[in-house]
Amino acid sequence: MTAAPVPGRAASPGRYRLTGGVWHSPYGAPAIEGASGLDIDHLVPLAEAWDSGASAWTAAEREAYANDLGDDRDLIAVSAASNRSKADQDPSTWLPPATGYHCTYVTDWIADKTRWSLTIDTTEQTALADVLEQCPDAPITVTLAR
């Protein structure tokens, strides 16, 4: 998500509320005017994480995953419309509309799954490999969470 300085006003001492601005989603949606058009997307959706191993985690581990601020790639600001379009799909059924972001999206997906020791199913692996053929030198860096 890219943004420039935006107007704001004091909601209370030391707290500010955005009153305007234009945001650009990495998923390639049209520019978003106003924070109400934004969502915070779990790169690997919670339902996908559940199906990939999070179902065996403790409640504390699931909460840590859902609120992970330890890696900037895990929770990203995107347009609400693109987040709704993605829902709980993995890369075998959904990729961002911005084709120029596909390499970043799948390398970040792999990093997030690895970070949290989540599994990748066969269909998902095939889709990831197909995208990675277009970007064979894309680095994947991981900081383990668990």
C-alpha positions in Angstrom: 0.0 0.0 0.0 1.4 3.4 -0.9 0.2 6.6 0.6 1.2 10.2 0.7 0.7 12.7 3.6 -3.0 12.9 4.3 -5.1 15.5 6.0 -6.3 14.7 9.5 -7.8 16.3 12.5 -7.4 15.8 16.2 -10.0 13.4 17.5 -8.7 14.0 21.1 -5.4 15.1 22.5 -2.7 13.0 21.0 -5.1 11.0 18.8 -5.8 11.9 15.2 -8.5 10.8 12.7 -7.9 10.6 9.0 -10.2 12.9 7.0 -8.9 12.2 3.5 -6.3 10.6 1.4 -5.7 8.3 -1.6 -4.3 4.8 -1.2 -3.0 2.4 -3.9 -3.4 -1.3 -3.2 -0.6 -3.7 -4.2 -3.3 -6.0 -5.5 -3.9 -3.5 -8.3 -7.4 -2.1 -7.5 -8.2 1.4 -8.5 -7.0 4.2 -6.2 -8.9 4.2 -2.9 -10.1 7.5 -1.6 -10.9 7.3 2.1 -9.8 4.8 4.7 -13.3 3.2 4.7 -12.4 1.6 1.4 -9.4 -0.3 3.0 -9.2 -3.7 4.6 -6.4 -5.4 6.4 -5.8 -8.6 4.6 -4.3 -11.8 6.1 -2.0 -12.7 3.2 -2.7 -16.4 4.1 -6.4 -16.2 5.1 -7.4 -17.5 8.5 -9.5 -20.3 7.0 -6.6 -21.4 4.8 -4.3 -21.3 7.8 -6.8 -23.4 9.8 -6.9 -26.0 7.0 -3.1 -25.9 6.7 -2.3 -26.8 10.3 -3.5 -23.9 12.5 -6.4 -26.2 13.6 -3.9 -28.0 15.9 -2.7 -24.8 17.5 -3.6 -23.4 20.9 -6.0 -20.5 21.1 -2.9 -18.3 22.0 -1.1 -19.4 18.8 -4.1 -18.8 16.6 -4.4 -15.3 18.1 -0.7 -14.6 17.6 -1.1 -15.6 13.9 -4.3 -13.5 13.4 -2.5 -10.4 14.8 1.0 -11.0 13.5 2.9 -7.8 13.3 6.3 -9.5 13.3 6.5 -9.6 9.5 5.2 -6.8 7.3 4.1 -9.2 4.7 1.5 -11.1 6.8 -1.1 -8.3 7.3 -1.4 -5.9 4.4 -3.7 -3.0 3.6 -5.6 -3.6 0.4 -8.9 -2.4 -1.1 -11.9 -3.8 0.6 -13.2 -5.0 -2.8 -10.1 -7.1 -3.5 -10.1 -8.6 0.0 -13.7 -9.7 -0.5 -12.8 -11.1 -3.9 -9.9 -13.1 -2.5 -11.9 -14.3 0.6 -10.3 -17.5 1.9 -8.8 -18.7 -1.4 -5.2 -19.8 -2.0 -3.1 -19.0 -5.1 -4.6 -22.0 -6.9 -7.9 -20.2 -7.3 -7.0 -16.5 -6.7 -4.1 -14.2 -7.6 -4.1 -10.4 -7.3 -5.5 -8.6 -10.4 -2.1 -6.8 -10.7 0.0 -9.4 -12.6 3.1 -7.5 -11.8 2.6 -8.3 -8.2 2.2 -12.1 -8.6 5.9 -12.9 -7.9 5.8 -10.9 -4.7 2.5 -12.3 -3.7 3.6 -16.0 -4.1 7.0 -15.5 -2.5 5.3 -13.7 0.5 2.7 -16.5 0.6 5.5 -19.2 0.8 7.3 -17.1 3.4 4.2 -16.8 5.6 3.4 -20.5 5.3 7.0 -21.3 6.3 7.1 -18.7 9.0 4.2 -20.4 10.7 4.9 -24.0 9.8 1.8 -24.3 7.7 1.4 -27.0 5.0 1.0 -26.4 1.3 -1.3 -28.8 -0.5 -0.6 -30.2 -4.0 -2.9 -27.9 -5.9 -1.5 -24.9 -4.1 2.1 -26.1 -4.7 1.4 -26.4 -8.5 0.0 -22.9 -8.7 2.9 -21.5 -6.7 5.4 -23.3 -9.0 3.6 -22.0 -12.1 3.9 -18.4 -10.9 7.5 -18.9 -9.7 8.5 -20.0 -13.2 8.0 -16.4 -14.3 10.3 -15.1 -11.5 13.0 -17.8 -10.9 15.4 -15.5 -9.1 12.8 -14.1 -6.7 14.3 -14.4 -3.2 12.2 -15.8 -0.4 13.3 -14.7 3.1 11.7 -16.1 6.2 11.7 -15.2 9.9 10.2 -18.1 11.8 7.4 -17.2 14.2 7.3 -20.6 16.0 
